[in-house]
Amino acid sequence: MKKAIILFVAVFLALLLCSEVHTASIQKSFISADAKWIVQFDMKRLTSTRLHQLLINDESTAKIRKKMEKLVKKYKFDPLKDIVSITAYGTGKKEENTVVCVEGKFDKDHLLGLIAKEEDHVEISYGKYTIYKWGHDDFGVFVNNNLVLFSGNDKMIKNALDVIDGKKNNLSSSPMMKYINEIPKDAFLMAVVDNISSLAGKHDKALMLQKTGMASFAITEKKEDMDVGLKFTTESSEDAQNVEQMIKGVIAFANLQLKKEKDLLALLERLHISIDGNRVQIGFTYPVEKLFDVITGRAKLLPCFLMGKL
């Protein structure tokens, strides 16, 4: 996954982590039934939130907005205004098994002009489509004027086009639909994973990941609060109980050791966890402006080393 994919993935990760999508549900029509994980930003829904107002006006995001201006100038589109949604999915954990789908308003002629300037660019005919290749492993295709696909693998691009044309099954036939249907319709960020343990691998040091199966994650904004929810399955009800105990242990440790971190402790007080058989549900609601302070670093978050012990 090189230049083009990195550009769009960096855009939505930067919007979330450094400062931060018209379809509230995951776009089943262009996601393969073979997908093992999916992440989607609903940019249109995000623009109606208080979080979005903070992102585009708060001084803490000025540097990010400055960088975005360069992207706007080079690619002739504004990610915060012209992108409708960004969906990334993969059929495995390797980068070349990933497809990034971007819906929005694009200057197609301008973007194709940039590709044409690449000395090693190649045009590949595939049915009614033209797949563009540049660099070592950058592939992209305009499905129509408002939908662009990127991947580091031409086979992934072709498979995605077959899904869109109905030649192959889309996400509707995936077992992940059970979790997808549980995601709140007003979520602006959502993610679903078929089997976390298989993606993490046996050698992953995080014990909790080795015990985790299907999972979903969603963020919504309700009035003045941000609502964050995570659901996942474990191998057994006993594992679910152990996960619950581990998380409660981390919270207890934080309460003892981080007494000066009032913002963090206030957030942890709102954290709730419940189990139902082998299913675990974790979530919290927190004032948008206070959570924004956490995201931008004005308030400290739980040290990464604590999460690494789970």
Disulfide bonds with the S-S distance in Angstrom:
none
